[in-house]
Amino acid sequence: MVSERDLLEDQENIQEASDTSSVSSSSSDSSSTKSNKYFSPNSPDRKMAGKKRHDNDLFAIRNSDNTGAIICTTVFNGSNYIGWSSGLRLALEAKSKLGFIDGSLVVPKEADDFDRWRKVDCLVRSWILNTISEEIKTNYSSTTTARDLWIDIKERYQESNGPQAFHLQKVISNLRQGTLSIEKYYSKIKKLWDELLVLEPLPCCDCDPRTLCCCRMTKLVIQLDSSNKLTQFLMGLNDYYDNARQQILLMDPKPSLNRAFAMISLYKLGSYK
C-alpha cells in the first residue's frame, strides 16, 4: 500500500519537473529570440558581420595565392594595354582584389588591418609585375603600392579615348568578311567590339545593383547595343549570304547576335534556307 508520505513526494517530484521544463522552454525561447535578432537582415549585428566577412574576403590569402602566380595569360608588351588591362581586372575581380587597384579600397589606419592590407597589396603588385614583359618591368621596380603601379602604367600607355575610339569605330564600319570564314569574321568583329567597350562602357542606371532594376534603362541600352552590333555584323557579310541576311532583318523581334550567327552558319551548310 502506498503511504501518504510517498504520495506527497511524488507530487513534489512532478512539480519540480514541470518547473524545470518551464525554465528550459523559457531559456530556449530567449535563445531563439536572440538568435533571430542576430540573424535579422536589418540588425546591426548582421550588418557588422557582413562588413567583417567583406573585409576578410579582401584581405584573404588562399593557398594558391603566391607571389609567383600568373593570374592573367596576356603579357603586357607596351602596345596591348586594352586587352591586358581588361584581362587583369577580370582576374583580380575574381579573386576579390580589384579594390587594390581601382581606388575603391581605403587604406586602413589601424595597425593590425594595415599590416594585413600591406601583405595583400604586395601580393597584388607582384601579380601585376608577373604579367609585364621584362623590358618594361624594370621601370616599375620602385613602385610602393599596387594602386600606384596601376596608375603609372595607365598614364604612360593608355592613349586618349577619343582618337582610339574613333579609330575602332571606323575599322568596325569598314570591316568586311572577304576571304574570312564566318567564324574568323565573327571573332574579328567581336574583338573590336570588346576593345571599344573598354574605352566607351555602356551607360547604366543608378539603381542599386544588388536589387532588381525598376527603371529598365540598362536593359533598353543593352538591347539597342545588341541591335547595332547585329546590323554591323550583317553589313560585313559577303553577298553569298544576302538571302539569309534579308530574312534576319525581316524578323520581328530581331534575333540575338548569337542566334543570327547560328542561322548564318546553318545557311552556309545548306541547312537553313
C-alpha angles and dihedrals in degrees: 000000000000113000125223090247092058090051091052091050091050091051091050092051091050091050092050092050090050092050092048091050091050093050091047092049091048091049090049092050091048091049091047091050091049091048092049090049091052093050095043109123092230099043118115090230091058092049092048091049089051091051091050091050089049092051091047090054091053095048097035117120114198127204091257092052110098136142092255096054120122106215096170124044094204111093114211110234101169097265103062101060096137097053094040096048095047092049093048093047090052092051093048092048090053088055093046090244102110091106090070091069107025096057096243092114115077115215107250119243099202113093097234094047091044091055091051091047091049093054094050092044090056089050092051091047091054090050090055093048090049090063095051124090117252093247093058098033093070090064092064104044092110099052112125103206139023089243092055090048092051094048092046092054092044094051092047102044110022110095122217108284095227102064093035093051090047090052093050093048090050092050091049092049092050097041115119131180095234110152093348121112118242090256094051093043092051092046091050096050092043091054089054091049091052092050091049091049090058091055096039111026117197114262116252136195127258094244117128105270089217091062135055112279110248100187097056090214094126091051092050092048091051091048091051092048091049091050092052092049091049090054092048092049093050093045092060096051120110120257089255088078095048095114093049090045092053092049092051092049091051093053116108115230096026116241122249119265092254091049091050091050090052091049092050091048091052090048089055089054092048093246095112124052 
